[in-house]
Amino acid sequence: MSTAADNKRKAPAGERVADWADGRLGIYSLAKANMRKIFPDHWSFMLGEICLYTFIIIILTGVYLTLFFHPSMNEVEYHGSYVPMQGIRMTEAYASTLDISFDVRGGLLIRQIHHWAALIFLAGMFVHMMRVFFTGAFRKPREINWLFGFLLFVLGMFTGFTGYSLPDDLLSGTGVRFTQGAILSTPIIGTYLSMFLFGGEFPGHDMVARFYSIHILLLPGIMLGLVVAHLILVFYHKHTQFPGPGRTNKNVVGMPLLPVYMAKAGGFFFLVFGVIAVIAALFTINPVWALGPYRPDMVSTGAQPDWYMGFAEGLIRVMPGWEINLWGHTLVLGVFIPLVLFGVMLVAIAVYPFIESWITGDKREHHILDRPRNAPTRTALGVAWVTAYMIMLIGGGNDIFATHFHMSINSITWFVRIFFFVGPVIAFIVTKRICLGLQRRDRDKVLHGRETGIIKRLPHGEFVEVHEPLSQAQLHALTAHEQYAPAEIGPTVDENGVERKPTRKEKLRAKLSQGYFGEGNQIPKATVEEYKEITSGHGHH
């Protein structure tokens, strides 16, 4: 005879495991609080996902490559599968790279996926940061997250450089030699830094081993911590969203994390992985066997760094070879000044959110994004910076441009020198005018409606184009943005009638604010009164 206890059905194994974990970790309450988190549905938010997924791909492929790579500069004689290199003396690092490429199953494909993923990771970071910059997503409370993203980009640059240098081939060795020269140009501490990094006179015997530790442990560990912190802050702060009906600074309109968003994100991960795998299978990158092992007395023809280091190299290439002697020491300004300029530009990018917050005096939280046209000065600054970056990329590859386009390398260098100063100014002015023109068009669309292309003849003979009124959703999107008033210095006389002299800081803030929001820097958006007057029949067709 069965008892009630015998008849009681056991819960499925998965549910019992979940109950066990909940009793110790509280996962049910955690899931309830976070698994239904809402994410807005806009294509530009996928840029950040591309960065995350390529970072995961880099970690996975990097773990595989570490199993076969030997980070040693001890010389050996090669007797592997690649016949043209047999009998040549090379470092163990280079020999193991050849073995990975020709003898390890899937080794060459994994190498290429790793390298392509690194390039796409940094390209995704670049575009993602530009999206955040142009839409104002860096404003309070996300300034710290902007710094995290900036540090990820900078650390990614140096992680890519150290990884690019590990094979110890002629191309990467030339790049490391270039970097060592830049380090030596640093006054006072340059020689100490070089000896610490290379373990002696270049190239030393510890360079690959030290770069290997930095590449697989130090920098990735810091980056992983920054990625986790970045994602935690994304969860902690509400996700930003573009203006639209029902969207405010106090809500998020979109899809829940589970099941919709997770399903789409999972599919997108495999799509990114698949595309990178196809690129790696079809397009060769960094064929070290075609270059040979590094020798300090040789330089690879057409030696170019990966694109993210082209800006720094371009600055050094186009800088005149200035030198000065101070107290018996030579200061190489032709290398040191570009390095300082590169550092200043990076610092300016990092602190920009705090600069704009100080100019606007806005201490509120912002969860609604700006349309780039509605912040013309900020957008123009961003385009000017990208223009300077692209011009210096040309400078970093001046020899390649000269040989492929049959041009004078001296002419290309002078072009870059001139347009590094002229190009960003032109880009700033043109971009700002385009933004103001788009603002005028938006204002006209709000007041007069959308052009339909239909021509109508009025009873008195006048021909007019019929305009279709915008929907409430379209009107909201075109008028939801805020317009700041320029900051003023304030009264120059205090409450006691004593004249007060404005500080330099106040004058600077007022001048910058005038440049951002003063007359001619933003088009006043249509008011409710103007809209009602137009739509009541006066001038609306």
C-alpha positions as CSV (number, residue, x, y, z in Angstrom):
1,M,0.0,0.0,0.0
2,S,1.6,3.3,-1.1
3,T,1.8,6.3,1.2
4,A,1.4,10.0,0.5
5,A,5.1,10.4,0.6
6,D,5.6,7.7,-2.0
7,N,3.0,9.4,-4.3
8,K,4.7,12.8,-4.0
9,R,6.5,13.5,-7.3
10,K,10.1,14.7,-7.2
11,A,10.9,18.1,-8.8
12,P,12.9,18.0,-12.0
13,A,16.7,17.8,-11.5
14,G,17.2,21.3,-12.9
15,E,14.6,22.8,-10.5
16,R,16.2,21.0,-7.6
17,V,19.7,22.4,-8.5
18,A,18.2,25.9,-8.8
19,D,16.5,25.6,-5.4
20,W,19.8,24.4,-3.9
21,A,21.6,27.4,-5.4
22,D,18.9,29.8,-4.3
23,G,19.1,28.7,-0.8
24,R,22.8,29.7,-0.7
25,L,23.1,32.5,-3.3
26,G,19.6,34.0,-3.5
27,I,19.5,33.7,-7.3
28,Y,15.7,33.9,-7.5
29,S,15.5,37.4,-6.1
30,L,18.5,38.4,-8.2
31,A,16.9,37.0,-11.3
32,K,13.6,38.7,-10.5
33,A,15.3,42.0,-10.1
34,N,17.5,41.9,-13.3
35,M,16.2,39.3,-15.8
36,R,13.3,41.6,-16.8
37,K,15.5,44.6,-17.2
38,I,14.4,46.6,-20.3
39,F,16.8,47.4,-23.2
40,P,15.8,49.8,-26.0
41,D,15.8,48.5,-29.5
42,H,18.0,50.6,-31.7
43,W,20.7,49.5,-34.1
44,S,23.4,51.8,-32.7
45,F,23.4,50.0,-29.4
46,M,24.7,46.9,-31.2
47,L,28.1,48.6,-31.6
48,G,28.8,48.0,-27.9
49,E,27.7,44.4,-28.3
50,I,30.2,44.0,-31.1
51,C,33.0,45.2,-28.8
52,L,31.9,42.8,-26.1
53,Y,31.7,39.8,-28.4
54,T,35.0,40.4,-30.2
55,F,36.6,40.7,-26.7
56,I,35.2,37.3,-25.8
57,I,36.5,35.9,-29.2
58,I,40.0,37.4,-28.5
59,I,40.1,35.7,-25.1
60,L,38.9,32.3,-26.4
61,T,41.4,32.2,-29.3
62,G,44.2,33.7,-27.2
63,V,43.8,30.8,-24.7
64,Y,44.2,28.3,-27.6
65,L,47.3,30.1,-29.0
66,T,49.0,30.2,-25.6
67,L,49.1,26.4,-25.5
68,F,51.5,26.3,-28.5
69,F,53.5,29.6,-28.3
70,H,56.9,29.6,-26.7
71,P,57.8,33.2,-25.5
72,S,61.5,32.8,-25.7
73,M,64.2,34.7,-27.5
74,N,66.6,31.7,-27.4
75,E,67.9,31.0,-30.9
76,V,67.1,27.7,-32.6
77,E,67.5,26.3,-36.1
78,Y,64.2,25.8,-37.8
79,H,63.4,22.3,-39.2
80,G,59.6,22.6,-39.5
81,S,57.1,22.2,-42.3
82,Y,57.8,25.5,-44.0
83,V,60.6,24.6,-46.4
84,P,61.9,28.1,-47.3
85,M,62.8,28.7,-43.7
86,Q,64.5,25.4,-43.0
87,G,68.0,25.7,-41.6
88,I,67.6,29.4,-40.7
89,R,68.4,30.5,-37.2
90,M,65.5,32.2,-35.4
91,T,64.1,32.8,-31.9
92,E,61.8,30.1,-30.4
93,A,59.0,32.7,-30.5
94,Y,59.2,33.0,-34.2
95,A,59.7,29.2,-34.7
96,S,56.6,28.4,-32.6
97,T,54.6,31.0,-34.6
98,L,55.6,29.1,-37.8
99,D,54.6,25.8,-36.1
100,I,51.2,27.3,-35.1
101,S,50.7,28.4,-38.7
102,F,51.7,25.2,-40.4
103,D,51.8,22.3,-38.0
104,V,49.1,22.9,-35.4
105,R,45.6,21.8,-36.5
106,G,43.6,24.9,-37.1
107,G,46.4,27.0,-35.8
108,L,46.6,29.5,-38.7
109,L,42.8,30.0,-38.7
110,I,42.9,30.7,-35.0
111,R,45.8,33.1,-35.4
112,Q,43.9,35.0,-38.0
113,I,40.7,35.0,-36.1
114,H,42.6,36.4,-33.1
115,H,44.2,39.2,-35.1
116,W,41.1,40.1,-37.0
117,A,39.0,40.1,-33.8
118,A,41.6,42.5,-32.2
119,L,41.3,44.9,-35.1
120,I,37.5,44.8,-35.1
121,F,37.4,45.1,-31.3
122,L,39.3,48.4,-31.5
123,A,37.4,49.6,-34.6
124,G,34.1,48.8,-32.7
125,M,35.4,50.7,-29.6
126,F,36.3,53.7,-31.8
127,V,32.8,53.8,-33.5
128,H,31.0,53.0,-30.2
129,M,32.8,55.9,-28.4
130,M,31.9,58.2,-31.3
131,R,28.2,57.2,-31.0
132,V,28.4,57.9,-27.2
133,F,30.1,61.2,-27.9
134,F,27.8,62.5,-30.6
135,T,24.6,61.5,-28.8
136,G,25.7,62.9,-25.4
137,A,25.4,59.5,-23.7
138,F,28.5,60.5,-21.6
139,R,26.6,63.0,-19.5
140,K,25.7,62.6,-15.8
141,P,25.6,59.9,-14.4
142,R,27.7,58.1,-17.0
143,E,31.0,60.1,-16.8
144,I,32.7,57.2,-15.0
145,N,31.5,54.8,-17.6
146,W,33.0,57.0,-20.3
147,L,36.3,56.9,-18.5
148,F,36.1,53.1,-18.4
149,G,35.4,52.9,-22.1
150,F,38.3,55.3,-22.8
151,L,40.6,53.2,-20.7
152,L,39.5,50.0,-22.5
153,F,40.3,51.6,-25.9
154,V,43.7,52.8,-24.8
155,L,44.6,49.5,-23.1
156,G,43.3,47.7,-26.1
157,M,45.8,49.7,-28.3
158,F,48.7,48.6,-26.1
159,T,47.5,45.0,-25.8
160,G,47.3,44.8,-29.6
161,F,50.8,46.3,-29.9
162,T,52.3,43.8,-27.5
163,G,50.5,40.9,-29.2
164,Y,51.6,42.2,-32.6
165,S,55.2,42.1,-31.4
166,L,55.2,38.6,-30.0
167,P,56.0,36.6,-33.2
168,D,59.4,38.4,-33.4
169,D,59.3,38.7,-37.1
170,L,60.9,41.4,-39.2
171,L,57.8,43.5,-39.3
172,S,56.9,43.5,-35.6
173,G,60.6,43.9,-34.7
174,T,60.8,47.0,-36.8
175,G,57.7,48.4,-34.9
176,V,59.2,47.6,-31.6
177,R,62.5,49.3,-32.6
178,F,60.4,52.4,-33.5
179,T,58.7,52.3,-30.1
180,Q,62.0,51.9,-28.3
181,G,63.3,55.1,-30.1
182,A,60.2,56.9,-29.0
183,I,60.7,55.8,-25.4
184,L,64.4,56.9,-25.5
185,S,63.2,60.4,-26.5
186,T,61.6,60.9,-23.1
187,P,63.8,63.2,-21.1
188,I,65.4,61.9,-17.9
189,I,63.5,58.6,-17.6
190,G,63.6,57.4,-21.2
191,T,66.8,55.3,-20.9
192,Y,65.5,53.7,-17.6
193,L,62.2,52.8,-19.2
194,S,63.9,51.2,-22.2
195,M,66.3,49.1,-20.0
196,F,63.4,48.0,-17.8
197,L,61.2,47.0,-20.7
198,F,63.8,45.3,-22.8
199,G,66.1,44.0,-20.0
200,G,69.2,45.6,-21.5
201,E,70.3,47.1,-24.8
202,F,67.7,46.6,-27.6
203,P,66.6,44.0,-28.4
204,G,67.9,42.2,-25.3
205,H,66.9,38.7,-24.4
206,D,63.7,39.2,-22.3
207,M,61.6,41.4,-24.6
208,V,59.3,38.6,-25.9
209,A,58.9,37.0,-22.4
210,R,58.0,40.4,-20.9
211,F,55.6,41.4,-23.7
212,Y,54.0,37.9,-23.3
213,S,53.3,38.4,-19.6
214,I,51.9,41.9,-20.3
215,H,49.9,40.7,-23.2
216,I,48.2,37.6,-21.7
217,L,48.1,38.6,-18.0
218,L,48.5,42.2,-17.0
219,L,46.5,44.1,-19.7
220,P,43.8,41.5,-20.3
221,G,43.2,41.3,-16.6
222,I,42.8,45.0,-16.2
223,M,40.5,45.1,-19.3
224,L,38.4,42.2,-18.0
225,G,37.9,44.1,-14.8
226,L,37.0,47.3,-16.7
227,V,34.5,45.3,-18.9
228,V,32.8,43.9,-15.8
229,A,32.7,47.3,-14.2
230,H,31.3,48.9,-17.4
231,L,28.5,46.3,-17.6
232,I,27.6,46.7,-13.9
233,L,27.2,50.4,-14.4
234,V,25.1,49.8,-17.6
235,F,22.8,47.7,-15.4
236,Y,22.9,50.1,-12.5
237,H,22.1,53.2,-14.6
238,K,19.1,53.0,-16.8
239,H,20.0,52.5,-20.4
240,T,20.0,55.6,-22.6
241,Q,17.4,55.9,-25.3
242,F,16.6,58.2,-28.2
243,P,13.7,60.7,-27.8
244,G,10.2,59.4,-28.7
245,P,6.6,59.1,-27.4
246,G,6.5,57.8,-23.9
247,R,10.2,58.0,-23.4
248,T,11.4,60.1,-20.5
249,N,14.4,60.4,-18.2
250,K,12.5,58.2,-15.7
251,N,11.7,55.1,-17.8
252,V,13.1,52.9,-20.6
253,V,11.0,51.7,-23.5
254,G,12.2,48.5,-25.2
255,M,12.5,44.7,-24.8
256,P,13.1,42.7,-21.6
257,L,16.4,41.0,-21.1
258,L,14.8,37.6,-21.0
259,P,13.8,36.0,-23.3
260,V,13.7,38.5,-26.2
261,Y,17.0,40.4,-25.8
262,M,19.1,37.4,-24.7
263,A,17.9,35.4,-27.7
264,K,18.8,38.3,-30.1
265,A,22.1,38.9,-28.3
266,G,23.0,35.2,-28.5
267,G,22.2,35.1,-32.2
268,F,24.2,38.2,-32.8
269,F,27.2,36.8,-31.0
270,F,27.4,33.8,-33.3
271,L,26.8,36.1,-36.3
272,V,29.8,38.2,-35.3
273,F,31.9,35.1,-34.7
274,G,30.9,33.7,-38.0
275,V,31.7,36.9,-39.9
276,I,35.1,37.1,-38.3
277,A,35.8,33.5,-39.0
278,V,34.9,34.0,-42.7
279,I,37.2,37.1,-42.9
280,A,40.0,35.2,-41.3
281,A,39.6,32.2,-43.6
282,L,39.6,34.4,-46.8
283,F,41.9,37.2,-46.1
284,T,45.5,36.7,-44.9
285,I,46.8,39.0,-42.2
286,N,50.3,39.2,-40.7
287,P,51.9,36.4,-42.8
288,V,55.1,36.2,-40.7
289,W,56.6,33.5,-42.9
290,A,56.9,35.9,-45.8
291,L,58.9,38.4,-43.7
292,G,61.5,36.3,-41.9
293,P,62.8,36.5,-38.4
294,Y,63.8,39.9,-36.9
295,R,67.3,41.1,-37.1
296,P,68.4,44.4,-35.6
297,D,70.4,45.3,-38.7
298,M,67.4,44.9,-41.1
299,V,64.2,46.8,-41.6
300,S,61.1,45.5,-43.3
301,T,60.0,47.5,-46.4
302,G,56.6,49.2,-46.0
303,A,56.6,48.5,-42.2
304,Q,53.2,49.7,-40.9
305,P,51.5,49.3,-37.5
306,D,47.9,48.2,-37.2
307,W,45.5,51.1,-37.9
308,Y,45.0,52.1,-34.3
309,M,48.7,53.0,-33.9
310,G,48.8,54.8,-37.2
311,F,47.9,58.1,-35.6
312,A,50.8,58.1,-33.2
313,E,53.2,57.0,-35.9
314,G,51.9,59.6,-38.3
315,L,52.6,62.4,-35.8
316,I,56.2,61.3,-35.5
317,R,56.7,60.7,-39.2
318,V,55.6,64.2,-40.2
319,M,57.3,66.0,-37.4
320,P,60.5,67.8,-38.4
321,G,63.7,66.3,-37.0
322,W,64.3,69.0,-34.4
323,E,66.9,68.5,-31.7
324,I,68.2,70.7,-28.9
325,N,71.1,70.3,-26.5
326,L,70.5,71.1,-22.8
327,W,73.2,70.7,-20.2
328,G,75.1,68.3,-22.3
329,H,72.1,66.2,-23.1
330,T,70.3,65.9,-26.5
331,L,66.5,66.4,-26.4
332,V,64.9,64.8,-29.6
333,L,61.9,67.2,-30.1
334,G,61.1,65.5,-33.4
335,V,59.9,62.5,-31.4
336,F,59.1,63.9,-28.0
337,I,56.7,66.7,-29.1
338,P,54.5,64.2,-31.1
339,L,54.3,61.9,-28.1
340,V,53.3,64.8,-25.8
341,L,50.7,65.9,-28.4
342,F,49.3,62.4,-28.6
343,G,49.0,62.2,-24.8
344,V,47.3,65.6,-24.6
345,M,44.7,64.6,-27.2
346,L,44.0,61.4,-25.3
347,V,43.6,63.3,-22.0
348,A,41.3,65.8,-23.7
349,I,39.0,62.9,-24.9
350,A,39.0,61.4,-21.4
351,V,38.0,64.6,-19.6
352,Y,35.6,66.0,-22.2
353,P,32.4,65.0,-20.3
354,F,33.6,67.1,-17.3
355,I,34.5,70.0,-19.5
356,E,31.0,70.1,-21.2
357,S,29.3,69.7,-17.8
358,W,31.3,72.7,-16.5
359,I,30.4,74.8,-19.6
360,T,26.7,74.0,-19.4
361,G,26.4,74.1,-15.6
362,D,24.0,71.2,-16.0
363,K,24.0,68.9,-12.9
364,R,20.9,66.9,-13.8
365,E,20.8,63.2,-14.9
366,H,20.4,62.6,-18.6
367,H,18.9,59.3,-19.9
368,I,17.5,60.7,-23.2
369,L,20.1,61.0,-26.0
370,D,20.7,64.0,-28.2
371,R,20.4,63.9,-31.9
372,P,23.9,65.0,-33.1
373,R,22.4,67.9,-35.2
374,N,20.9,69.4,-32.0
375,A,24.4,69.8,-30.5
376,P,26.3,71.3,-33.4
377,T,29.4,72.5,-31.6
378,R,29.9,69.1,-29.9
379,T,29.3,67.3,-33.2
380,A,31.7,69.6,-35.0
381,L,34.4,69.0,-32.4
382,G,33.9,65.2,-32.8
383,V,34.1,65.3,-36.6
384,A,37.2,67.6,-36.4
385,W,38.9,65.1,-34.1
386,V,38.1,62.2,-36.5
387,T,39.4,64.3,-39.4
388,A,42.7,64.9,-37.6
389,Y,42.9,61.2,-36.8
390,M,42.4,60.2,-40.5
391,I,44.9,62.7,-41.7
392,M,47.5,61.3,-39.4
393,L,46.7,57.8,-40.6
394,I,47.8,59.0,-44.0
395,G,51.0,60.4,-42.4
396,G,51.6,57.0,-40.7
397,G,51.5,55.3,-44.1
398,N,53.2,58.0,-46.2
399,D,55.6,55.5,-47.8
400,I,52.8,53.2,-48.8
401,F,50.8,56.0,-50.3
402,A,53.9,57.2,-52.2
403,T,54.7,53.8,-53.7
404,H,51.1,52.8,-54.5
405,F,50.0,56.1,-56.0
406,H,53.3,57.1,-57.5
407,M,53.6,60.3,-55.5
408,S,56.4,62.1,-53.8
409,I,56.7,61.1,-50.2
410,N,57.9,64.6,-49.4
411,S,54.7,66.0,-50.9
412,I,52.6,63.6,-48.9
413,T,54.4,64.6,-45.7
414,W,53.9,68.3,-46.3
415,F,50.3,67.7,-47.2
416,V,49.8,66.0,-43.8
417,R,51.7,68.7,-42.0
418,I,49.5,71.5,-43.4
419,F,46.1,69.7,-43.3
420,F,46.6,68.4,-39.8
421,F,46.0,72.0,-38.8
422,V,43.7,73.1,-41.6
423,G,41.6,70.0,-42.1
424,P,40.0,69.9,-38.6
425,V,39.1,73.6,-38.8
426,I,37.4,73.1,-42.2
427,A,35.6,69.9,-40.9
428,F,34.5,71.9,-37.8
429,I,33.0,74.7,-39.8
430,V,31.3,72.5,-42.4
431,T,29.9,70.1,-39.9
432,K,28.5,72.9,-37.8
433,R,26.8,74.5,-40.8
434,I,25.3,71.2,-41.8
435,C,23.9,70.7,-38.3
436,L,22.4,74.2,-38.3
437,G,20.9,73.5,-41.7
438,L,19.3,70.3,-40.4
439,Q,18.0,72.2,-37.4
440,R,16.3,74.7,-39.8
441,R,14.8,71.9,-41.8
442,D,13.4,70.3,-38.7
443,R,11.9,73.6,-37.6
444,D,10.4,74.0,-41.0
445,K,9.0,70.4,-40.9
446,V,7.4,71.1,-37.5
447,L,5.7,74.3,-38.6
448,H,4.8,73.4,-42.2
449,G,4.7,69.6,-42.3
450,R,6.5,67.1,-44.6
451,E,6.9,67.9,-48.3
452,T,4.8,65.5,-50.4
453,G,6.0,66.5,-53.8
454,I,2.4,67.2,-54.8
455,I,1.9,70.6,-56.6
456,K,-1.5,72.2,-56.2
457,R,-2.9,75.3,-57.9
458,L,-4.8,77.7,-55.8
459,P,-8.0,79.6,-57.1
460,H,-6.1,82.8,-57.6
461,G,-3.4,81.0,-59.8
462,E,-0.6,80.4,-57.3
463,F,1.1,77.1,-57.3
464,V,2.1,75.6,-54.0
465,E,3.4,72.3,-52.7
466,V,1.1,70.3,-50.5
467,H,2.6,69.6,-47.0
468,E,1.5,66.7,-44.9
469,P,1.2,67.4,-41.2
470,L,3.6,65.4,-39.0
471,S,2.2,62.8,-36.5
472,Q,2.5,63.5,-32.8
473,A,5.3,61.0,-32.5
474,Q,7.3,62.8,-35.2
475,L,6.6,66.2,-33.6
476,H,7.8,64.9,-30.3
477,A,11.1,63.6,-31.8
478,L,11.8,66.9,-33.5
479,T,11.1,69.1,-30.5
480,A,12.0,67.1,-27.4
481,H,15.6,68.3,-27.2
482,E,16.7,70.9,-24.7
483,Q,18.4,74.2,-25.7
484,Y,20.8,75.8,-23.2
485,A,21.1,79.5,-22.7
486,P,24.7,80.8,-22.7
487,A,26.2,81.3,-19.3
488,E,26.8,84.8,-18.2
489,I,29.5,86.3,-16.0
490,G,26.9,87.7,-13.6
491,P,26.7,91.0,-11.8
492,T,29.9,92.9,-11.5
493,V,28.7,94.6,-8.3
494,D,27.9,92.6,-5.1
495,E,24.9,93.2,-2.8
496,N,26.9,95.9,-0.9
497,G,27.5,97.9,-4.0
498,V,31.2,96.9,-4.1
499,E,32.6,96.3,-7.6
500,R,33.5,92.7,-8.1
501,K,36.1,91.7,-10.6
502,P,35.2,88.5,-12.6
503,T,37.7,85.7,-12.3
504,R,39.5,84.3,-15.3
505,K,37.6,81.1,-14.8
506,E,34.2,82.9,-15.0
507,K,35.3,84.7,-18.2
508,L,36.5,81.5,-19.8
509,R,33.3,79.6,-19.0
510,A,31.2,82.5,-20.3
511,K,33.2,82.6,-23.5
512,L,33.1,78.8,-24.1
513,S,29.4,78.8,-23.3
514,Q,28.8,81.5,-25.8
515,G,30.7,79.4,-28.4
516,Y,28.5,76.4,-27.6
517,F,25.0,78.0,-27.2
518,G,25.3,81.6,-28.3
519,E,23.6,83.3,-31.3
520,G,24.4,81.5,-34.5
521,N,25.3,78.2,-32.6
522,Q,21.7,76.8,-32.4
523,I,18.5,77.4,-34.2
524,P,15.5,78.1,-31.8
525,K,13.1,75.3,-32.0
526,A,9.5,75.9,-32.9
527,T,7.2,77.0,-30.0
528,V,3.7,75.8,-29.3
529,E,2.4,79.3,-30.2
530,E,4.1,79.3,-33.6
531,Y,2.8,75.9,-34.3
532,K,-0.8,76.8,-33.4
533,E,-0.6,80.0,-35.5
534,I,0.7,78.2,-38.6
535,T,-1.7,75.2,-38.3
536,S,-4.7,77.4,-37.7
537,G,-4.7,78.2,-41.4
538,H,-2.3,81.0,-41.8
539,G,0.2,79.9,-44.3
540,H,-0.3,76.1,-43.9
541,H,-1.1,74.2,-47.1
